[in-house]
Amino acid sequence: MDSGASMHFTGQRSDLVDAFKLAQPLMIQTANSVSQVEEAGTVFITHTVLPHNGKTIKKTTRLQPIYYLNGLNTCLLSMGEFLNDEQLIFGDNHQLTFLRKKLPVLTCQPHVVGLTTFWLNSTIESVMSLSAKTGMVYAADYSIWHQWMGHPGDDILRKLPDIVKGAPKLITIPLAKKPCEACAKRKMPSCSFPPSSSCATKPFQIVHLNLKDMIKRSFNGYHYLLTVLDDFTSHAWSFNLKEKSDMIDCAWQFIAYVKNQHNALIGTWLFDGGTEFLNDAFKNMLHDNGILSETSVPYMHQQNGCAE
């Protein structure tokens, strides 16, 4: 335990369970030189918590982020990082105890009685040993809860224990974490498409069709989203699909829905040049129902802008 260290460090890359490259290397000032840190990850430790009053507790704790510093011969824990994590420290020259929300989470003792260098007596868990403890270790894992709750922001996850019954009480928000692919793609801005100069004059005269991949496959196995939009009313329908081939059955059902519920016929379907719309099965379905088709120019999404 080091009160002067700015981050947690390990000298063994094998200690990291899920190592990842940093977006930008960090320059770290050591006692003798300046070292470059390029990787970080998570370390799981099994240790004993020794409250001043109460029963001894043996627990497994996840520490993140831990930075890999080549050449370091020990695992260095930053007291400042624990304080930034809103932990409290109390103790004396015999023992230091770290508290989070009034609960003891770490206990450090001097390696030799009388010295002020404190050590955390712990065992670093390997990936194999973690497999038997997955339910316990990942109960409050940030990345898993971030996905389960639909990729919310960190502020929402901090409030999760207060608003969701059964949510873990201690979800640690890591200061350095892997970029979330779904969140990054969701935040990419795009320019608005210009309005079309040609519009339908009655419902279902022109219908826009678009099939889109979901960024992540849903827990129910859906991987595609079929969007149908009426050009005249701007009313839209969406259908979740597990496979692209399911689009044909979904289109047949939509045609039947328009006939039975709206007493109308679809005049023209507009869609992009995706292979799911240009196969023989889809073309035969359009011919059988007397529906005209128009395709947009490749990479010109504004031509099918309503559905996009």
C-alpha positions in Angstrom: 0.0 0.0 0.0 1.5 3.3 -1.1 0.2 6.7 -0.1 2.4 8.4 -2.8 1.3 6.2 -5.8 -1.2 7.9 -8.2 -2.5 4.5 -9.6 -2.6 0.8 -8.9 0.3 -1.0 -10.6 1.4 -4.6 -11.2 4.7 -5.9 -12.7 3.2 -9.1 -13.9 1.0 -9.0 -17.0 -0.4 -12.4 -16.2 -2.1 -10.9 -13.1 -4.5 -9.0 -15.4 -7.8 -10.9 -16.2 -8.9 -8.7 -19.1 -5.9 -6.6 -20.2 -6.6 -3.9 -22.8 -4.5 -1.4 -24.6 -4.8 2.2 -23.5 -5.9 4.8 -26.1 -2.8 6.8 -25.2 0.3 5.6 -23.4 0.9 7.1 -19.9 4.3 8.4 -18.8 4.9 7.4 -15.2 7.6 8.9 -13.1 9.4 6.2 -11.0 12.1 6.5 -8.4 14.9 6.2 -11.0 13.4 7.0 -14.4 10.3 7.6 -16.5 8.4 4.5 -17.7 5.7 4.2 -20.3 2.5 2.3 -19.5 0.5 1.0 -22.4 -1.8 -1.6 -20.8 -4.3 -1.9 -18.0 -6.9 -4.4 -16.8 -8.5 -6.0 -13.8 -7.0 -8.0 -11.0 -8.9 -10.2 -8.6 -7.5 -10.8 -5.1 -8.6 -13.1 -2.3 -7.8 -11.5 1.1 -8.9 -11.4 4.7 -10.7 -8.4 6.2 -10.0 -7.9 9.9 -12.4 -5.5 11.5 -11.4 -4.1 14.9 -14.6 -5.5 16.3 -16.4 -8.4 14.6 -15.9 -11.6 12.8 -13.0 -12.1 10.3 -14.1 -12.1 6.7 -12.4 -13.8 3.7 -13.5 -12.3 0.4 -12.6 -11.9 -3.2 -12.2 -8.3 -4.5 -12.0 -6.9 -8.0 -9.5 -4.1 -8.5 -9.8 -2.0 -11.6 -8.0 -0.4 -13.3 -4.6 -2.0 -12.6 -1.8 -0.7 -14.8 0.9 -3.0 -16.1 4.3 -1.5 -15.3 7.1 -3.6 -16.8 10.0 -4.2 -14.4 7.9 -3.7 -11.2 8.7 -6.5 -8.7 5.5 -6.2 -6.7 1.8 -5.2 -6.9 1.5 -1.6 -5.8 -1.8 -0.3 -4.5 -2.6 3.4 -4.4 -4.1 4.8 -1.2 -5.3 7.8 -3.2 -7.3 5.6 -5.6 -9.2 4.1 -2.7 -9.9 7.6 -1.3 -11.1 8.7 -4.8 -13.4 5.7 -4.7 -15.1 7.3 -1.7 -13.6 4.9 0.8 -12.7 6.0 4.4 -9.5 4.9 6.2 -9.0 4.5 9.9 -6.4 2.7 12.0 -3.2 2.9 13.9 0.4 1.7 13.5 -0.9 -1.9 13.8 -3.6 -2.0 11.2 -5.3 0.1 8.5 -9.0 -0.6 7.6 -10.7 0.7 4.5 -14.4 1.3 4.6 -17.0 1.8 1.9 -20.4 2.9 3.0 -19.4 2.0 6.6 -18.5 -1.6 5.6 -14.9 -2.9 5.9 -13.5 -3.9 2.5 -9.7 -4.0 2.9 -7.3 -4.5 5.8 -3.6 -3.7 5.7 -1.0 -4.5 8.4 2.8 -3.7 8.6 5.0 -6.4 7.3 7.2 -6.0 10.4 5.7 -4.7 13.6 6.8 -1.2 14.2 7.3 -0.2 10.6 5.0 2.2 8.7 5.1 0.2 5.5 1.7 -1.5 5.2 1.0 -4.6 3.2 -2.2 -6.3 2.0 -1.9 -10.0 2.6 -3.7 -11.4 -0.4 -3.5 -14.0 -3.2 -4.0 -12.9 -6.9 -6.5 -15.1 -8.5 -5.8 -16.7 -11.9 -8.4 -17.0 -14.7 -8.8 -20.7 -14.0 -9.5 -20.2 -10.3 -12.0 -17.4 -11.2 -14.1 -19.8 -13.2 -15.3 -21.6 -10.1 -16.2 -18.2 -8.5 -17.8 -16.5 -11.4 -21.2 -16.0 -9.7 -19.6 -14.3 -6.7 -16.9 -12.3 -8.4 -19.0 -10.8 -11.2 -22.0 -10.1 -9.0 -21.2 -6.4 -9.1 -19.2 -6.3 -12.3 -19.5 -2.9 -14.0 -19.4 -4.1 -17.6 -22.0 -6.9 -17.2 -24.5 -4.6 -15.4 -23.8 -1.9 -18.0 -25.0 -4.3 -20.8 -27.9 -5.8 -18.8 -29.4 -2.4 -18.1 -29.2 -1.4 -21.8 -25.9 0.6 -21.8 -26.9 3.4 -19.3 -24.6 6.2 -18.2 -22.4 5.9 -15.2 -24.7 8.2 -13.2 -27.6 5.8 -13.7 -25.5 2.8 -12.5 -24.5 4.7 -9.4 -28.1 5.1 -8.5 -29.1 1.5 -9.4 -29.0 0.0 -5.9 -31.4 2.7 -4.7 -34.0 2.3 -7.5 -33.8 -1.4 -8.5 -34.7 -4.1 -6.0 -32.0 -6.8 -5.8 -29.3 -4.8 -7.6 -25.8 -5.2 -6.0 -25.0 -2.5 -3.4 -21.4 -1.9 -4.6 -21.0 -1.3 -8.3 -17.5 0.2 -8.8 -17.3 2.6 -11.7 -13.8 2.1 -13.1 -11.8 5.3 -13.9 -10.3 3.5 -16.9 -12.4 1.0 -18.8 -12.7 -0.7 -22.2 -14.6 1.5 -24.7 -18.1 0.2 -25.1 -18.6 -0.6 -28.8 -22.4 -0.1 -28.7 -22.2 3.2 -26.8 -19.5 4.5 -29.2 -21.5 3.7 -32.3 -24.7 5.1 -30.8 -23.1 8.5 -30.2 -21.7 8.9 -33.7 -23.6 11.9 -35.2 -24.8 12.0 -38.8 -26.1 14.8 -41.0 -29.8 15.1 -41.5 -31.1 14.0 -44.9 -32.8 16.6 -47.0 -36.6 16.3 -47.5 -37.9 14.5 -50.6 -39.6 16.5 -53.3 -41.9 13.6 -54.3 -44.6 12.5 -51.8 -47.5 10.0 -51.9 -51.1 11.3 -52.2 -52.8 8.5 -50.2 -51.9 6.0 -47.6 -49.8 3.0 -48.6 -49.2 4.4 -52.1 -45.5 4.5 -51.3 -44.0 2.5 -48.5 -40.4 2.7 -47.4 -38.6 -0.5 -46.2 -35.3 -0.8 -44.4 -33.5 -3.7 -42.7 -30.9 -2.8 -40.1 -28.4 -4.8 -38.1 -28.7 -4.3 -34.3 -25.4 -3.3 -32.8 -25.6 -6.1 -30.3 -27.7 -9.3 -30.5 -30.5 -9.0 -28.0 -31.0 -11.4 -25.1 -34.0 -12.9 -27.0 -31.8 -13.6 -30.0 -33.0 -10.8 -32.3 -30.3 -9.4 -34.6 -32.2 -7.4 -37.2 -34.8 -4.6 -37.2 -37.2 -4.3 -40.1 -38.6 -0.7 -40.4 -41.7 -0.1 -42.5 -42.9 3.5 -43.0 -45.9 4.9 -44.9 -44.8 7.9 -47.0 -48.2 9.6 -46.8 -49.0 9.4 -43.1 -45.4 8.9 -41.8 -46.8 6.1 -39.6 -44.1 3.5 -38.9 -44.0 -0.1 -37.9 -40.9 -2.0 -36.7 -40.3 -5.8 -36.5 -37.6 -7.7 -34.7 -36.0 -10.5 -36.7 -33.6 -13.2 -35.8 -32.5 -13.9 -39.3 -32.5 -12.0 -42.6 -34.5 -14.7 -44.2 -37.4 -14.0 -41.7 -38.0 -10.8 -43.6 -40.0 -12.5 -46.4 -42.6 -14.0 -43.9 -42.8 -10.6 -42.2 -43.5 -8.8 -45.5 -46.3 -11.3 -46.3 -47.8 -10.7 -42.9 -47.6 -6.9 -43.4 -49.3 -7.1 -46.8 -52.2 -9.1 -45.2 -52.4 -6.6 -42.3 -52.8 -3.7 -44.8 -55.5 -5.5 -46.7 -57.5 -6.7 -43.7 -57.2 -3.8 -41.3 -57.0 -0.8 -43.7 -58.7 -2.1 -46.8 -55.8 -0.8 -48.9 -53.2 -2.1 -51.3 -49.5 -1.3 -51.3 -48.5 0.5 -54.5 -44.7 0.9 -54.4 -42.1 -0.3 -52.0 -38.9 1.7 -51.7 -35.8 0.1 -50.3 -32.0 0.1 -50.7 -30.0 -2.4 -52.8 -29.5 -5.0 -50.0 -29.4 -8.6 -51.1 -32.3 -9.4 -48.7 -34.5 -7.3 -51.1 -33.0 -8.4 -54.4 -33.4 -12.2 -54.1 -35.9 -14.2 -56.2 -38.2 -15.0 -53.2 -38.8 -11.3 -52.5 -39.2 -10.4 -56.1 -41.8 -13.1 -56.6 -43.7 -11.9 -53.6 -43.9 -8.4 -55.1 -45.0 -9.7 -58.5 -47.7 -11.9 -56.9 -49.2 -8.9 -55.1 -48.8 -6.4 -58.0 -46.4 -4.2 -56.0 -43.9 -2.0 -57.8 -40.4 -1.6 -56.4 -37.8 1.1 -56.5 -34.2 0.8 -55.1 -31.9 3.6 -54.0 -28.5 4.2 -55.4 -25.7 2.5 -53.4 -24.4 4.5 -50.4 -27.1 7.3 -51.0 -29.2 6.7 -47.9 -31.1 9.9 -48.4 -33.0 8.4 -51.3 -34.6 6.1 -48.8 -34.3 8.7 -46.1 -37.6 8.2 -44.4 -36.9 4.6 -43.4 -33.2 5.4 -42.7 
